[in-house]
Amino acid sequence: MGIRNRLILMNFFQFFVWGSWLLTIGAYWFQTKHWSGTEFGAIFSTMGIASLFMPAIAGIIADRWINAERLYGFFHIMGAIILFMVPTVNDPSTMFWIMLVNMCFYMPTISLSITISYSALKNKNLDIIKAFPPIRVWGTIGFIVALWIISLTGFEKSAMQFYVASAASLFLGIYAFTLPKCPPPAQGHKRTFVEAFGLNAFALFKNTKMALFFIFAMLLGASLQLTNAYGDTFLHDFAKIPEFKDLIAVKFPAIIMSISQISETLFILTIPFFLRKFGIKKVMIFSMIAWVLRFGLFAYGDPAAGLWMIILSCIIYGMAFDFFNISGSLFVETQTDPRVRASSQGLFMMMVNGVGAFLGSRISGIVIDTYFKTGEQFDWQGIWLTFAAYSMVVAILFAVFFKHKHDPKAVSGFQH
């Protein structure tokens, strides 16, 4: 098997593991376990907590002591064991700690998979810029395939979704030890404590523009967790209404939600054009407006006559996610000193998947329990309109306070 196919297989299962439960755990939580929204918010905050420190620690270990592919394999094997334990959990408090440990093993594998891919491609003298994107897109495909399998097998509300994820994680963990060797590049090289943990990137907060950018990245990170946490269980809830319960969107909501990931793969291709034409500020505003539409369409959509609104919301998700995550990463890459670019990307991901995810998950759960839930009944229209209003406020504040002059003559508006 050639190196491209070997890396495609790794990326496919990297996100297959996540896709097996990320969007459907809400259905298991609310529809099967009948646990509260506040406690559910805590579950989704685990990836934010893990992202605050685990990728940095894993990066230091892979840089200094252990081959990246071996560390990657170890993390996935440990994650498989934890996921296998999830169905035995019968209270939300224990579930929080189990999922936190699972996320501590999973979150660093995302960056480690990139490290392994880059190292393998460089060793084969391949152009990373050309070779990696077609490989990475198979990760999104893996996520979509996992969603379809979980949905078509009827596992959306079942603990079986965690067994599927566990099996995939175990396979990937074992497979990792067959990947090309990626030895520690900094073995024997001494770095200061500040450099080792990427803390020198925090100096970027002295720059007003960059400080504002990171703050808004955190606020948008919260929006991302809202749609991940509640989209699937929102559609499942229509099963309680007789005229909706037998519709395809209610029986297989994960398949409907997978349109979001399909859209994501398409919008990635439009980013270079939009960045050259409009610049980072407008592209980010487009993303924020897309989040408003994403939530607003959910508020008024339903699985029958309003199904088009739900599908359109999923299509819009591609713009909301890609124009924020990928464009934001490019902005950080091109606006920071080369000496701190790697740690700056770590800071960007920490603000999005760490602080933003944690706050979005915890606060949304509390707000839903306090204002939008009566017994087992959710006021979904109120929930989605509140999320839409939040996204609109963020967009307005960003448009007013973030200052960045776009140069149409510069590639993507970023070159100096």
N, C-alpha and C positions, 0 to 999 in steps of 0.2 A: 504494500500500500504506500503510495507516494505521500510526501510530507503534507501537501495540501489536504488530502483526504483524511489523514490522521488528525490534523488540527480541526477539520470540519466536524469529525466525529466527537472530538473533545468539546467544541463549542456547542454542538447540538445537545449533548447530554448535560452540559453546564447549566443551560437554561431550561431544559426539560425537567430537571429536578425541581427548580423553582416553580415552573408553570404547573406542576402536578398539584400544588396546594395553595399558591399565593392568592389567586383570585377566588378560590372555592372554599377556603377555610372559614369565610364568613357564613356561608350556607351551613356548614357543619356546626359552627358555633351557635348561630341563632336558631336555625331550623331543627337541629337534632339535639343539641345540648341545652338550648334555651337559656344561655348565660347572658349577662347584661352587656350593654354597649360600652360602659365605662371600662369594664374588664376586658372587652374586646379591643378597645383602644390601646390598652396596655400591651396586648399581644403584638399588635402591629408596631408598637414603639420599640420592640426588641431589636429589629433590624437597625433602627436608628442608634440605639445604645451600642450595639456591636460595632457599627460603622465609626463610632467615635474613637475607637482605639485598636481594634483587631487588624484592619488592613495595614496600619503603620507597624504594628508589632510583627506581623507576618512578613512585611517587606524587609525589615531589619534582619530577621532570621534568614530569609532567602538571600539577602545581600552578603551575609557574613558566614553562615555556618552550614546550612542544609540546601541541597539542590532544590530548586523551585518545584520541579515535577514531583519530587518525593514528598515535599511538604504539602503540595496540592493533593496528592493521593491520600496522605494521612488524614487531612482535614475532611475529605469526602467520605472516607471509611468511617470516621468518627461521627460524621453527620448522618450516615446511614443507620448507625446504631441508635442515635437519638431519635430519628424519625420513626424507627420501628417501635419505640417506646410510647410515642404520642397517643395511640388508640387506647392505651391502658390508663390514661389520666382521666380522673373523674371530678376534678374541681379546677376552677379557673386560676386559682393561685399557683398550684403546681404546674399548670399548663404554661403560665408565664415563665417560670424558671426553666422548664424544659425547652421552650421555644427560644429563650434567650441563649441557652447553651448551643442549640442548633444554629442560630444566627451567628454566634461567635465562630463556629466552624465554617459556615457557608460564605458569609460576606467577604472574607479575605480571598476566597477562591476566585472571585470575579477578577480582581487585579492580578492574581497569580496566573490565571489563564491567559491574560494579555502578555504578561512577562514571558511565559513559555512560548507563546505564538511568535512574538517578536524575535526571541532568541533563536528559535528553530528556523525562521525565515531568513534571518541574517546569516546563519551558518550555511544556508544554501545559496547565499548571494542573490536573494530575491528582493525586489523593491517592495518594502513594507506598505507604502502608500497605495500601491496598485494591488498587492497580493492579499492584504489583510481584510479589507472591507467585504469582498466576496466570501471570505471564510467566516467572518463575524456574523453575517446576515443569517447563517445557519443556526446561530444561537436563538434568534427570534423565531425561526421556523421550528426549532425544538420546543420553544415555549408554546407555540400555537398547537403543535401536535399533541403535547401533553394535555392541554386544555380540551382538545377534541376527544382524546382517549378517556379522560376523567368524565366528561359529559356523556359520551355515547355509551359508556359502561354503567351509567347511573351512580357514579361514585361521588357526585358533587356534594351530597349531604352525608356521605359515609366516611368512616374512618379508613376505608380502603385507599383513599387518595394518598394517605401517608405511607402505606405499604408500597404503593407504586413509586413514590418519591424515594423511599428507602432503597428499593431494589435498583433504581437508576443510579443513585448516589454510590451504592456499593460497587456496581459495575464500573462506574467512572473512576472510583478510587483505585480499583485494581488495574484498570486500563492505564492510569496515569504513570504507573511504574514502567510501562513499555514505551513511553514517549521519549523523544530525544533528550539527552542530558542537558540540564541548565544549571551549571555549577555557580556557586556564589561569586559574583564579580568583584566584590569588595573585601574578599577574604584577606586578612592581614593589613587592610587599610584602616587607619585610625581616623575616626570622625568625632567631633564634639557631640555632647549630649543633645544640644540644640539642633545640630545638623541631622543627627540620627533619627530624631523624631519629627523632622520636617517643621520644627517650630520657627525656623527662620522665615518661613513663608508668612507668618503672622505680621511681619513688618509691613505687608501690603495694606493692612488696615490703617496705616498712617496716610495712605493715599485716599483722598475722599471718594474719588470715582470707584476705585476698587473696593473700598469698604462698603459703599452703597450697593455695588454689584453683588457682593457676597451676602449682604443682608437680604436682598430681594431673591437671591438664589435659595436662601433658607425658606423664605415665605412661599416660593413656588414649590419647594420640596414638600411642604405641607399639603399643597393641592394634589400632588401626585399620590400621596398616601390615601387621600380621601376616596379617589376613584378606585384604587386597588382594593381598599378595605370593604367598600359597601356596594360596588356595582353588581356583583353576582347575587348577593342575598336580596338586593332590591328586586331583581327579576323573579327570584324564587318566591317572594312574598305575594306575587300575583296569583299563586296557586290557591290562596285562601279565598279568592273571588271566583265563584262558579263559572262565569262566562269566560274567564281567562285560563283556567287551570289546565285545559287540554291543548293549549296552543304551543307551537314549536318553541317559541322564545322562552316559555315558562318551563317546558320540559328539558330544554337544553340551553340554558342561559350562558354557559361557558363558551359555547360555540358562537353565540351572538357577540359576547365580549371579545372573542378572539379576532373579530374584525378590527379591533383597535390595534392589535399587533401587526396585522396584515397592512393596515394603513401606515403604520410606523415604518415598515420596510420601504414603502413607496416615497414617503415624504423625505427620507434621508437623501434621496437623489436630487431633491429640489433645493437643498440648503445652499450649495455654492452659488446658484443663481440669485436667491433671495439676499444672501449676504453681500454679493457684489452690487446688486441693484439698490438695496435699502439700508444696509449697514446693521450693526448689532442691535442698536437701540430699537429700531422699528421691528426687527425680526423678533426680539424679545417681547415687544408689545403685541405683535401678532400672536405669539404664544399665549400671552395672558388673556387676550380676547377669546382665543380658542378655548381656554379653560372656562371662561364665562359661558360660552355656547355649549360646551361639553355638559356642564351641570344644568344649565337652563333647559336644554332639550330633554334631559332625563326627567326634569320636574314635570314636563307636560306630556311626555311620551307614555305609551302603554303597549302591551304585546299584540294588540289588535289593530285598530285604525291608526293608532299612534306609533306603530312599529317603525315607521320611516324616521321618526324623530330619534328613536334609540339607535338605529343603524347610522343615521347621520352623525349623532354624537360620537359613535365609535370611530367613524371616519375622521372626524375633526380631532380626535385624540392623537392621531399621527402628527399633526402640526403642533398641538399643545406640548407633546412630549419631546419630539425631535428638535423643534426650534428653540426649546429651552435647554435641554440636556446637551445636545451635540454642539449647537451654536455657542452655548455658554462655555463649554470646554475649549472650543477653538479660540474664543475671546481671551480666556485665561492663558492659553498657550502662547498667544501672540502679543500679549500686553505685559508680560512679566519678564524679569531678568532671566536669561538662560540658566543661571546658577540655581534658581529656585523654582524652575518650571515644574519639575516632578512633584515637589512638595506643595506647590501652588495648586496643582491638579488634585492632590490629596486633600487640601483645604477646601476646594470647591466641592468635592464629593462628601466631605465631612459636613459641610453646611447643608447640602441637599439631602443626602441619605442618613446623616447623623442627626444634627440639631433639628432640621426641618421635618424629617420623618417622625422624630420623637414627639415634637410639639404638636404636629398635625394629628398624629394618632391619639395622643392622650387627650388633648383639648376637644377634638371632635367627638370622642366617646362620651365625655362628660356633658357636652352641650346636647347631644342627642338624647341621652338619658334624662336630662333635666327638662328640656323643652319640647322634644319631638317623639316621645315614647310614652304610651299609656298601656300598661300591662304588656301584652305581646304585640301590640299594634304600633307601627311606625308611621309617622306623618312624613312620607317620603317626599311629597312636593315641598313641604316646608324645609326639609333637610337639604334638598338639592338647590332650592332658591337661596338658602343661607350660604351655601358653598359658592354659588354663582356671585352673590353680592360680595363675599370676601374676595373673590378673584378680581372683581371689577374695582374694588378699592385698591388692591395691590397694583393693578394696571395704571390707574390714575396717578397714584403716588410715584410709580416708576417713571411715568411720562413727565411728571413735573420735576422730580428731584435728580434723576440720573442724567448727567450731561456727557454726551459723547458726540463729537463731530465726525460725520461720515465723509470719507474721501472716495468718491466713485472711481477715481483713477487707480487707487490702490487695490490690490487683489483682496477681496472680501472686506475691504475697508479697514484692514488691520495693519498693513505694512507701514513701517515708519520711514 
